[in-house]
Amino acid sequence: MNTYYVYVLKCSNGTFYKGLTDNLNRRLNQRGAGKCQTTKDQKPSLVYVQICDSRQEARQLEIYLKSGSGREIIDELLPKWRNW
């Protein structure tokens, strides 16, 4: 069974980027090195990670975090990051 990670990055422009991966270190290195278009100029910082047992579970969580309700949960879980 593979392990998947759903992560939230705080970008320098104040936005949050949500994604999933099966290799968190590799993905964070890609994002931090500017190799990903979405966060290329944003100097992202990891603020949250959730470990999932399957890709399906991770994808469902990622979709939820990108929804209106999910954004509210992020604001509740990570209020200090909103103004950082």
Secondary structure as UniProt FT lines:
FT   STRAND          4..10
FT   TURN            12..13
FT   STRAND          16..21
FT   HELIX           24..32
FT   TURN            33..34
FT   HELIX           37..39
FT   TURN            40..41
FT   STRAND          45..52
FT   HELIX           55..66
FT   HELIX           68..77
FT   HELIX           79..82
//
